[in-house]
Amino acid sequence: MEFTYPNKMLQSELLKKAASKKIELPLFEKSVLIKGDNFTILSSLLDQFKSKIDLIYIDPPFNTNQVFTVNDNRQNSISRINGGLVAYSDNLTKEEYIEFMRERLILARELLSERGSILVHIDLKMGHYLKVIMDEIFGDHNFKNDITRVKSNPK
């Protein structure tokens, strides 16, 4: 089964795009935090880590059609408070969002080892679309389970 939508890039073209976006990264021996565009960073990690990663956890934007900000009152968190500096805009069309995620999931697949797992933290608005995309990329036989949590006030 294949999910079709406008402007869906062929996987071979996507991997060519990834090869052209690489930047030089240091050799890693321990855990590291890398700041940068995630497509560029994933592309750059392929040289050193292709088929070597055992676990990937991602918490991508949820395509909420909102703008998230940071400000001096809440320096360590991102919110929707007006007047702050824009941290990121989460307002792609459905097709743009699906392709945005698909591109990164294909690169993640290239990084995963044979025994590797990927966990995607997403809400119900886009989760069903991503499930179909992930079945296309990883094979539906590799799907193990959904994990559902009840969000509650931490106070």
Summary of the structure (lengths in Angstrom):
residues: 155
radius of gyration: 16.9
end to end distance: 44.7
largest distance: 48.4
contacts: 345
relative contact order: 0.18
helix: 37%
strand: 21%
